Amino acid sequence: MAQKPSIPKGTRDFSPAETMRRGYIFDTVKSVFRLFGYAPLETPSMENLSTLLGKYGDEGDKLLFKILNSGDYSAGLDAEELRTASKICEKGLRYDLTVPFARYVVQHQSEIAFPFKRYQIQPVWRADRPQKGRYREFYQCDVDVIGSHSLLSEVELIDIVRRVFDKLRISVTLKMNNRKILYGIAQTIGHADKMIDITVAIDKLDKIGIDNVKCELRERGIGDEAIAALEPILELSGDNNAKLACLREIIGSSETGMAGVEEMQTIFDHAERLGIGLPIELDLSLARGLNYYTGAIFEVKANDFQIGSICGGGRYDDLTGIFGMPGMSGVGISFGADRIYDVMTGLNLFPTRPLPRRGGLLDARHVRQSRRGGAGRIARTAGRVARRRHRCRDIPRQRQDEKADGVCQSPRDTAGGHHRIAGAGRARGDTQRHALGRTAQGAVRPSRRNPRRLMKRALCIALCVLSLTESSAALEQPKSVKKRDIEQIQKLNVVYRQLLDKYVDEISLDSLVEHAIVGTLSQLDPHSVYLTADEMKAARESLENRFVGIGVRCRMLRDTLIVFGTTDGSPAQKAGIATGDRIVEADGKSLVGLSSAQAVEPLRGKHGSKVRLSIVRGDRSTDRLEL
């Protein structure tokens, strides 16, 4: 009996339905990456072992899949060399996407403009023990920016995490720490030289518990006195600001540790100022076992599903230095597609897509998405034509049935009824689905064409021609925008972050790209995707004149613009506008019944100008303000 085929442990097959669901995750993640101006990149599945070894710590190196050299790899080697596999394996499957990315940057540094922003979605392999949520082959969706020390890069990654999981409808918590803080803790307890050992041990706190972590620390040479000093630090409670305040007192003598505290304070302040609605927690037990991290580190956990981290990353200041290019700092984060898939499957979060209608080539999703313009009419027309052809595909067999019957009669023939008489050559249950004229016995001749059908077909053709004309005209009009969208979105992203400090009201990045990419940046170098200092200043001043605002955040509810917050120090806050107030008029224009976008536009005003508002307070009194 033949042995039943199987696949290696820790790997999986994916059915067509599963592949489509995974594709939904990849498409969602890529759409967010592209929104922030990251470019795609791919690297080989295998790398030289000299590239991989020494980057992941001793435990990580043990999980590398090594590839035997081709040919007679054992020729001329003694038993010891064969046992260590030092000369029979020179290549290995990649362990992650960050180290190959650093290798790529060094290898192609003359072709790259820094800072360099890239995303990469490819599989990685780890010789780990398979278990729930842990596989030997899995996909990572990495997004990194290298060549910048700015902490705004970390803030941008936080915003990316928020947008991705909002789109996937997964409730998550982002946990953060800083390797410099961990070094300051190790220095404070007197074991700065064992910082790696300490981080490797405390990184397992969630998996093995505090008691087992203590045992491992003892095995690694950490004394009981140092462990006793470390334990209360790991168990600090309170919000992020309270934890940072405690850390300033505990590790205040460590210069490196205090630098990490200030970095985290800056990141938290920026995230709060941007209004990123993502729960962020300072977790001092978070260490991330990879050795190349040197600054902020991230880890994302699903709130409603029990599984390990579904996303993680951090800053690496000198990863390229290992390959001969020192001083190139970068930061990135990786989304675990396979664990995200498990979470979405367990919580039933995948969108339900209706099956195509019988005979149709387009499902309802395609029609809904394309109804906005001429493409929608083309899609629906194509669907009708395809269904018509599908219904007629059995005509040859029906004609054979007619010959077997020896008669050809119309379904509307009053003498024969609305169905043909069953014959010996007929498949059971067949009914006539097209009109046939009465002819001599054994002959089959289609009836004259239905004038109604001819009119419909002519109308469809006319609509297709008209739609193609409109679509081509619509595509040609914003050609300059599309051409520069990818190249200059990064410039707008930088300016957008700075504009948020200038009382910008309800302006999204999409809106900036749509309205300002041509007018504001048309004079900039179209071949560069980064702003010089002068270009940034000019773009910021130009956009501020358009999008300054009064610093009020509002929503349209029941045809009324309701205030739900104001920006600190903004004109709206100084004028006493409070949450719950209703803005009914701006510059003499009624805001009642408008859409949110139309209602917010008059509130923005221009730099140096004033906006006159009519506001209904919570006590129903009316105020008129000039801001």
KAFEN-V463204 format. One record per residue. N is the residue number from 1. PSI is psi in whole degrees, -180 to 180 (* if undefined). OMEGA is omega in whole degrees, 0 to 359 (* if undefined). Layout:
# KAFEN-V463204
n->N psi->PSI omega->OMEGA
n->N psi->PSI omega->OMEGA
This chain:
# KAFEN-V463204
n->1 psi->131 omega->183
n->2 psi->142 omega->180
n->3 psi->138 omega->181
n->4 psi->128 omega->181
n->5 psi->153 omega->180
n->6 psi->174 omega->178
n->7 psi->159 omega->180
n->8 psi->149 omega->178
n->9 psi->143 omega->180
n->10 psi->3 omega->175
n->11 psi->164 omega->184
n->12 psi->149 omega->166
n->13 psi->152 omega->178
n->14 psi->123 omega->178
n->15 psi->169 omega->177
n->16 psi->-41 omega->180
n->17 psi->-42 omega->179
n->18 psi->-38 omega->179
n->19 psi->-39 omega->178
n->20 psi->-38 omega->178
n->21 psi->-41 omega->177
n->22 psi->-38 omega->176
n->23 psi->-34 omega->177
n->24 psi->-41 omega->178
n->25 psi->-48 omega->181
n->26 psi->-44 omega->181
n->27 psi->-40 omega->180
n->28 psi->-46 omega->181
n->29 psi->-44 omega->181
n->30 psi->-37 omega->181
n->31 psi->-38 omega->179
n->32 psi->-43 omega->179
n->33 psi->-45 omega->182
n->34 psi->-33 omega->178
n->35 psi->-35 omega->180
n->36 psi->9 omega->172
n->37 psi->23 omega->179
n->38 psi->141 omega->183
n->39 psi->148 omega->182
n->40 psi->152 omega->179
n->41 psi->148 omega->174
n->42 psi->145 omega->177
n->43 psi->164 omega->182
n->44 psi->155 omega->178
n->45 psi->-30 omega->180
n->46 psi->147 omega->178
n->47 psi->161 omega->172
n->48 psi->141 omega->180
n->49 psi->-28 omega->178
n->50 psi->-26 omega->177
n->51 psi->-37 omega->188
n->52 psi->-40 omega->187
n->53 psi->141 omega->176
n->54 psi->1 omega->182
n->55 psi->-17 omega->188
n->56 psi->8 omega->183
n->57 psi->171 omega->183
n->58 psi->-41 omega->181
n->59 psi->-38 omega->179
n->60 psi->-39 omega->179
n->61 psi->-31 omega->180
n->62 psi->-18 omega->184
n->63 psi->6 omega->179
n->64 psi->135 omega->170
n->65 psi->118 omega->181
n->66 psi->147 omega->184
n->67 psi->126 omega->179
n->68 psi->143 omega->174
n->69 psi->148 omega->179
n->70 psi->161 omega->180
n->71 psi->-159 omega->181
n->72 psi->83 omega->187
n->73 psi->-17 omega->184
n->74 psi->-2 omega->183
n->75 psi->127 omega->175
n->76 psi->11 omega->181
n->77 psi->142 omega->178
n->78 psi->177 omega->186
n->79 psi->-38 omega->181
n->80 psi->-42 omega->179
n->81 psi->-35 omega->176
n->82 psi->-39 omega->182
n->83 psi->-42 omega->182
n->84 psi->-13 omega->179
n->85 psi->25 omega->183
n->86 psi->-23 omega->183
n->87 psi->-1 omega->178
n->88 psi->-9 omega->177
n->89 psi->117 omega->178
n->90 psi->-5 omega->180
n->91 psi->160 omega->179
n->92 psi->157 omega->175
n->93 psi->144 omega->185
n->94 psi->142 omega->181
n->95 psi->-33 omega->175
n->96 psi->-173 omega->181
n->97 psi->-9 omega->184
n->98 psi->-46 omega->180
n->99 psi->-45 omega->174
n->100 psi->-33 omega->177
n->101 psi->-43 omega->178
n->102 psi->-40 omega->177
n->103 psi->-42 omega->179
n->104 psi->-43 omega->182
n->105 psi->-44 omega->180
n->106 psi->-42 omega->183
n->107 psi->-31 omega->184
n->108 psi->29 omega->186
n->109 psi->-30 omega->180
n->110 psi->-13 omega->182
n->111 psi->-2 omega->188
n->112 psi->139 omega->171
n->113 psi->127 omega->183
n->114 psi->148 omega->359
n->115 psi->146 omega->184
n->116 psi->124 omega->182
n->117 psi->123 omega->181
n->118 psi->152 omega->169
n->119 psi->154 omega->185
n->120 psi->126 omega->180
n->121 psi->101 omega->183
n->122 psi->163 omega->179
n->123 psi->154 omega->173
n->124 psi->165 omega->185
n->125 psi->136 omega->177
n->126 psi->132 omega->182
n->127 psi->58 omega->183
n->128 psi->166 omega->177
n->129 psi->118 omega->184
n->130 psi->139 omega->175
n->131 psi->-176 omega->182
n->132 psi->124 omega->179
n->133 psi->5 omega->181
n->134 psi->119 omega->185
n->135 psi->163 omega->177
n->136 psi->-23 omega->174
n->137 psi->124 omega->181
n->138 psi->161 omega->182
n->139 psi->141 omega->171
n->140 psi->144 omega->176
n->141 psi->95 omega->186
n->142 psi->144 omega->173
n->143 psi->123 omega->185
n->144 psi->150 omega->168
n->145 psi->129 omega->183
n->146 psi->143 omega->181
n->147 psi->15 omega->180
n->148 psi->136 omega->176
n->149 psi->-1 omega->185
n->150 psi->135 omega->177
n->151 psi->-10 omega->174
n->152 psi->-24 omega->176
n->153 psi->-42 omega->176
n->154 psi->-41 omega->180
n->155 psi->-40 omega->178
n->156 psi->-40 omega->178
n->157 psi->-36 omega->176
n->158 psi->-43 omega->179
n->159 psi->-37 omega->177
n->160 psi->-44 omega->178
n->161 psi->-45 omega->181
n->162 psi->-45 omega->182
n->163 psi->-42 omega->181
n->164 psi->-50 omega->185
n->165 psi->-23 omega->171
n->166 psi->-42 omega->180
n->167 psi->-35 omega->179
n->168 psi->-6 omega->177
n->169 psi->36 omega->177
n->170 psi->126 omega->176
n->171 psi->122 omega->186
n->172 psi->164 omega->171
n->173 psi->131 omega->178
n->174 psi->120 omega->176
n->175 psi->137 omega->183
n->176 psi->154 omega->172
n->177 psi->-176 omega->181
n->178 psi->131 omega->180
n->179 psi->-29 omega->178
n->180 psi->-35 omega->175
n->181 psi->-42 omega->179
n->182 psi->-38 omega->177
n->183 psi->-40 omega->178
n->184 psi->-37 omega->177
n->185 psi->-46 omega->179
n->186 psi->-38 omega->179
n->187 psi->-36 omega->182
n->188 psi->-38 omega->181
n->189 psi->4 omega->173
n->190 psi->21 omega->180
n->191 psi->51 omega->180
n->192 psi->-29 omega->181
n->193 psi->-15 omega->180
n->194 psi->30 omega->183
n->195 psi->-41 omega->179
n->196 psi->-44 omega->179
n->197 psi->-40 omega->181
n->198 psi->-45 omega->182
n->199 psi->-40 omega->179
n->200 psi->-38 omega->182
n->201 psi->-48 omega->185
n->202 psi->-18 omega->176
n->203 psi->-17 omega->180
n->204 psi->12 omega->186
n->205 psi->-44 omega->181
n->206 psi->-26 omega->185
n->207 psi->-41 omega->189
n->208 psi->-9 omega->178
n->209 psi->163 omega->186
n->210 psi->-36 omega->182
n->211 psi->-45 omega->178
n->212 psi->-33 omega->176
n->213 psi->-41 omega->177
n->214 psi->-44 omega->179
n->215 psi->-43 omega->180
n->216 psi->-36 omega->177
n->217 psi->-40 omega->178
n->218 psi->-42 omega->179
n->219 psi->-28 omega->180
n->220 psi->8 omega->173
n->221 psi->17 omega->178
n->222 psi->127 omega->183
n->223 psi->162 omega->181
n->224 psi->-36 omega->180
n->225 psi->-42 omega->179
n->226 psi->-38 omega->178
n->227 psi->-40 omega->178
n->228 psi->-34 omega->177
n->229 psi->-28 omega->182
n->230 psi->-36 omega->188
n->231 psi->-48 omega->180
n->232 psi->-26 omega->178
n->233 psi->-43 omega->181
n->234 psi->-20 omega->184
n->235 psi->18 omega->177
n->236 psi->140 omega->180
n->237 psi->176 omega->182
n->238 psi->-179 omega->178
n->239 psi->179 omega->185
n->240 psi->-42 omega->180
n->241 psi->-37 omega->179
n->242 psi->-41 omega->179
n->243 psi->-42 omega->180
n->244 psi->-36 omega->178
n->245 psi->-41 omega->177
n->246 psi->-40 omega->180
n->247 psi->-36 omega->178
n->248 psi->-34 omega->179
n->249 psi->-36 omega->186
n->250 psi->-46 omega->186
n->251 psi->26 omega->182
n->252 psi->-23 omega->181
n->253 psi->-11 omega->181
n->254 psi->116 omega->180
n->255 psi->-43 omega->179
n->256 psi->-44 omega->179
n->257 psi->-41 omega->179
n->258 psi->-33 omega->176
n->259 psi->-40 omega->177
n->260 psi->-39 omega->178
n->261 psi->-45 omega->181
n->262 psi->-36 omega->177
n->263 psi->-45 omega->180
n->264 psi->-37 omega->178
n->265 psi->-42 omega->179
n->266 psi->-44 omega->180
n->267 psi->-46 omega->180
n->268 psi->-40 omega->180
n->269 psi->-44 omega->179
n->270 psi->-43 omega->181
n->271 psi->-39 omega->179
n->272 psi->-40 omega->180
n->273 psi->-35 omega->179
n->274 psi->-12 omega->180
n->275 psi->33 omega->179
n->276 psi->113 omega->184
n->277 psi->58 omega->181
n->278 psi->126 omega->177
n->279 psi->121 omega->181
n->280 psi->128 omega->184
n->281 psi->130 omega->173
n->282 psi->110 omega->183
n->283 psi->106 omega->185
n->284 psi->-10 omega->175
n->285 psi->-7 omega->179
n->286 psi->124 omega->184
n->287 psi->-28 omega->185
n->288 psi->107 omega->190
n->289 psi->-10 omega->182
n->290 psi->135 omega->188
n->291 psi->-20 omega->189
n->292 psi->-7 omega->178
n->293 psi->138 omega->183
n->294 psi->-13 omega->183
n->295 psi->-132 omega->180
n->296 psi->142 omega->177
n->297 psi->147 omega->186
n->298 psi->153 omega->169
n->299 psi->134 omega->184
n->300 psi->131 omega->178
n->301 psi->141 omega->175
n->302 psi->136 omega->183
n->303 psi->-31 omega->190
n->304 psi->10 omega->182
n->305 psi->133 omega->183
n->306 psi->107 omega->179
n->307 psi->166 omega->178
n->308 psi->-169 omega->181
n->309 psi->140 omega->179
n->310 psi->1 omega->181
n->311 psi->143 omega->180
n->312 psi->160 omega->179
n->313 psi->-163 omega->180
n->314 psi->-177 omega->180
n->315 psi->139 omega->177
n->316 psi->118 omega->187
n->317 psi->-24 omega->187
n->318 psi->34 omega->179
n->319 psi->-36 omega->179
n->320 psi->-19 omega->180
n->321 psi->-28 omega->178
n->322 psi->-29 omega->181
n->323 psi->10 omega->174
n->324 psi->19 omega->179
n->325 psi->78 omega->186
n->326 psi->161 omega->173
n->327 psi->13 omega->181
n->328 psi->96 omega->183
n->329 psi->146 omega->178
n->330 psi->166 omega->177
n->331 psi->143 omega->181
n->332 psi->169 omega->179
n->333 psi->148 omega->186
n->334 psi->129 omega->177
n->335 psi->124 omega->178
n->336 psi->100 omega->186
n->337 psi->-37 omega->184
n->338 psi->-40 omega->177
n->339 psi->-37 omega->176
n->340 psi->-40 omega->177
n->341 psi->-44 omega->179
n->342 psi->-40 omega->179
n->343 psi->-47 omega->182
n->344 psi->-34 omega->177
n->345 psi->-44 omega->181
n->346 psi->-33 omega->180
n->347 psi->2 omega->179
n->348 psi->53 omega->184
n->349 psi->-6 omega->180
n->350 psi->139 omega->180
n->351 psi->143 omega->178
n->352 psi->122 omega->181
n->353 psi->125 omega->181
n->354 psi->148 omega->177
n->355 psi->154 omega->177
n->356 psi->146 omega->175
n->357 psi->156 omega->187
n->358 psi->125 omega->179
n->359 psi->-8 omega->184
n->360 psi->153 omega->177
n->361 psi->-13 omega->185
n->362 psi->134 omega->176
n->363 psi->175 omega->186
n->364 psi->-31 omega->181
n->365 psi->-44 omega->180
n->366 psi->-42 omega->181
n->367 psi->-43 omega->180
n->368 psi->-42 omega->184
n->369 psi->-26 omega->186
n->370 psi->9 omega->183
n->371 psi->-7 omega->187
n->372 psi->-29 omega->184
n->373 psi->-159 omega->182
n->374 psi->-28 omega->180
n->375 psi->-30 omega->179
n->376 psi->-43 omega->179
n->377 psi->-39 omega->178
n->378 psi->-44 omega->182
n->379 psi->-45 omega->182
n->380 psi->-37 omega->177
n->381 psi->-43 omega->179
n->382 psi->-37 omega->179
n->383 psi->-42 omega->180
n->384 psi->-42 omega->179
n->385 psi->-41 omega->181
n->386 psi->-40 omega->180
n->387 psi->-37 omega->179
n->388 psi->-43 omega->179
n->389 psi->-37 omega->180
n->390 psi->-40 omega->181
n->391 psi->-26 omega->183
n->392 psi->7 omega->188
n->393 psi->-18 omega->181
n->394 psi->12 omega->182
n->395 psi->-44 omega->180
n->396 psi->-42 omega->180
n->397 psi->-37 omega->178
n->398 psi->-36 omega->179
n->399 psi->-36 omega->176
n->400 psi->-38 omega->177
n->401 psi->-39 omega->180
n->402 psi->-43 omega->179
n->403 psi->-38 omega->178
n->404 psi->-35 omega->179
n->405 psi->-29 omega->185
n->406 psi->13 omega->180
n->407 psi->149 omega->176
n->408 psi->114 omega->183
n->409 psi->150 omega->180
n->410 psi->145 omega->178
n->411 psi->-20 omega->180
n->412 psi->11 omega->179
n->413 psi->123 omega->184
n->414 psi->-26 omega->181
n->415 psi->-39 omega->185
n->416 psi->-4 omega->181
n->417 psi->-172 omega->185
n->418 psi->2 omega->178
n->419 psi->150 omega->179
n->420 psi->157 omega->178
n->421 psi->130 omega->182
n->422 psi->141 omega->180
n->423 psi->172 omega->183
n->424 psi->-32 omega->183
n->425 psi->4 omega->184
n->426 psi->137 omega->172
n->427 psi->139 omega->186
n->428 psi->134 omega->177
n->429 psi->-4 omega->180
n->430 psi->142 omega->172
n->431 psi->156 omega->181
n->432 psi->134 omega->184
n->433 psi->11 omega->175
n->434 psi->154 omega->184
n->435 psi->131 omega->177
n->436 psi->138 omega->179
n->437 psi->154 omega->179
n->438 psi->129 omega->181
n->439 psi->-176 omega->178
n->440 psi->161 omega->183
n->441 psi->132 omega->178
n->442 psi->-8 omega->180
n->443 psi->148 omega->179
n->444 psi->124 omega->179
n->445 psi->124 omega->178
n->446 psi->146 omega->178
n->447 psi->172 omega->178
n->448 psi->150 omega->185
n->449 psi->143 omega->179
n->450 psi->120 omega->181
n->451 psi->-34 omega->180
n->452 psi->-42 omega->179
n->453 psi->-39 omega->178
n->454 psi->-42 omega->180
n->455 psi->-42 omega->178
n->456 psi->-43 omega->181
n->457 psi->-42 omega->179
n->458 psi->-40 omega->179
n->459 psi->-39 omega->178
n->460 psi->-44 omega->180
n->461 psi->-43 omega->180
n->462 psi->-42 omega->179
n->463 psi->-39 omega->179
n->464 psi->-46 omega->180
n->465 psi->-46 omega->179
n->466 psi->-42 omega->181
n->467 psi->-41 omega->179
n->468 psi->-40 omega->179
n->469 psi->-46 omega->180
n->470 psi->-41 omega->182
n->471 psi->-43 omega->181
n->472 psi->-39 omega->178
n->473 psi->-39 omega->180
n->474 psi->-34 omega->180
n->475 psi->-35 omega->182
n->476 psi->-32 omega->186
n->477 psi->-51 omega->181
n->478 psi->32 omega->184
n->479 psi->-39 omega->182
n->480 psi->-34 omega->179
n->481 psi->-48 omega->182
n->482 psi->-37 omega->182
n->483 psi->-35 omega->184
n->484 psi->-5 omega->185
n->485 psi->-52 omega->184
n->486 psi->-39 omega->185
n->487 psi->-35 omega->190
n->488 psi->2 omega->180
n->489 psi->-30 omega->179
n->490 psi->-37 omega->178
n->491 psi->-47 omega->180
n->492 psi->-35 omega->181
n->493 psi->-43 omega->179
n->494 psi->-47 omega->181
n->495 psi->-39 omega->180
n->496 psi->-43 omega->180
n->497 psi->-38 omega->181
n->498 psi->-31 omega->180
n->499 psi->-25 omega->182
n->500 psi->-20 omega->177
n->501 psi->-2 omega->185
n->502 psi->36 omega->174
n->503 psi->33 omega->179
n->504 psi->130 omega->183
n->505 psi->118 omega->169
n->506 psi->33 omega->179
n->507 psi->120 omega->178
n->508 psi->166 omega->177
n->509 psi->-37 omega->179
n->510 psi->-41 omega->181
n->511 psi->-41 omega->178
n->512 psi->-45 omega->181
n->513 psi->-43 omega->185
n->514 psi->-41 omega->189
n->515 psi->-23 omega->190
n->516 psi->-6 omega->186
n->517 psi->-35 omega->181
n->518 psi->-52 omega->186
n->519 psi->-38 omega->186
n->520 psi->-39 omega->187
n->521 psi->12 omega->183
n->522 psi->-24 omega->182
n->523 psi->-4 omega->181
n->524 psi->167 omega->181
n->525 psi->115 omega->183
n->526 psi->-13 omega->182
n->527 psi->-3 omega->180
n->528 psi->138 omega->178
n->529 psi->14 omega->181
n->530 psi->151 omega->182
n->531 psi->134 omega->166
n->532 psi->171 omega->181
n->533 psi->-43 omega->181
n->534 psi->-42 omega->179
n->535 psi->-40 omega->180
n->536 psi->-43 omega->180
n->537 psi->-44 omega->181
n->538 psi->-43 omega->180
n->539 psi->-41 omega->181
n->540 psi->-45 omega->180
n->541 psi->-40 omega->180
n->542 psi->-43 omega->182
n->543 psi->-32 omega->178
n->544 psi->-37 omega->180
n->545 psi->-25 omega->179
n->546 psi->-37 omega->195
n->547 psi->46 omega->181
n->548 psi->-58 omega->178
n->549 psi->179 omega->182
n->550 psi->-1 omega->176
n->551 psi->32 omega->178
n->552 psi->138 omega->178
n->553 psi->128 omega->189
n->554 psi->164 omega->177
n->555 psi->150 omega->177
n->556 psi->114 omega->179
n->557 psi->123 omega->179
n->558 psi->48 omega->176
n->559 psi->16 omega->179
n->560 psi->138 omega->181
n->561 psi->111 omega->184
n->562 psi->131 omega->177
n->563 psi->130 omega->176
n->564 psi->12 omega->176
n->565 psi->159 omega->175
n->566 psi->155 omega->179
n->567 psi->140 omega->181
n->568 psi->130 omega->177
n->569 psi->5 omega->183
n->570 psi->164 omega->176
n->571 psi->-36 omega->180
n->572 psi->-42 omega->180
n->573 psi->-41 omega->180
n->574 psi->-29 omega->180
n->575 psi->-4 omega->176
n->576 psi->17 omega->176
n->577 psi->129 omega->187
n->578 psi->163 omega->177
n->579 psi->133 omega->181
n->580 psi->-16 omega->176
n->581 psi->151 omega->179
n->582 psi->128 omega->178
n->583 psi->114 omega->186
n->584 psi->-14 omega->184
n->585 psi->142 omega->177
n->586 psi->122 omega->181
n->587 psi->42 omega->177
n->588 psi->3 omega->181
n->589 psi->127 omega->180
n->590 psi->137 omega->179
n->591 psi->0 omega->182
n->592 psi->130 omega->176
n->593 psi->-2 omega->178
n->594 psi->165 omega->172
n->595 psi->166 omega->182
n->596 psi->-44 omega->182
n->597 psi->-41 omega->180
n->598 psi->-35 omega->183
n->599 psi->-34 omega->183
n->600 psi->-29 omega->186
n->601 psi->-46 omega->180
n->602 psi->-21 omega->182
n->603 psi->-18 omega->185
n->604 psi->-39 omega->181
n->605 psi->-160 omega->177
n->606 psi->160 omega->182
n->607 psi->124 omega->179
n->608 psi->-8 omega->180
n->609 psi->170 omega->180
n->610 psi->152 omega->178
n->611 psi->129 omega->179
n->612 psi->124 omega->185
n->613 psi->147 omega->170
n->614 psi->120 omega->189
n->615 psi->136 omega->173
n->616 psi->118 omega->183
n->617 psi->173 omega->179
n->618 psi->-28 omega->179
n->619 psi->15 omega->177
n->620 psi->7 omega->174
n->621 psi->156 omega->184
n->622 psi->133 omega->177
n->623 psi->147 omega->173
n->624 psi->123 omega->184
n->625 psi->152 omega->175
n->626 psi->113 omega->185
n->627 psi->* omega->*
